[in-house]
């Protein structure tokens, strides 16, 4: 924990009731480490609704953990899982000392891609009313638009293409 630059909390049922997890959470908050939240939504894999996990968190810690952060939903379908892993990596890099917020728009685009590409029955109910209204054709059109925007943004950022393809990150600012 002393040399950790960014903490990733994998939010599952009873995460905030585990003594060891609470020790890490408290140390992360005390040292003001940047946080990346990943949410396990599948009950059979130990997850649950985000609202339930949020309620398990101690009241005095909730705002420090959740305010200003959108948890990344962990997906198990291969295509979505790859996007999720890239989103997590982007968030970890974004909070790292060398990148410090330069990847923000890239991570936002990935989040939008994941949300729109996820079928309605696999989404959490939170903030999904607009996405529920999209037909499959509209969803494909929205994905095409977002991918085109993402490509345009990536071409403006040196090294970002390499990161998103799974290659090594370039050194220095993007």
Protein Blocks (a to p, Z undefined) as FASTA:
>chain_A
ZZpmbdcddddehklmpfklmmmmmmmmmnopacdddddfbfknopacfklmmmmpcfkl
mmmmmgopacddddfbfklmmmmmmmmmmmmmmmpmklnoplmmmmmmmmmmmmmmpcfk
lpcfehplmmmmpcfklmmmmmmmmmmmmmmmmmmpghklmmmnopacdedjZZ
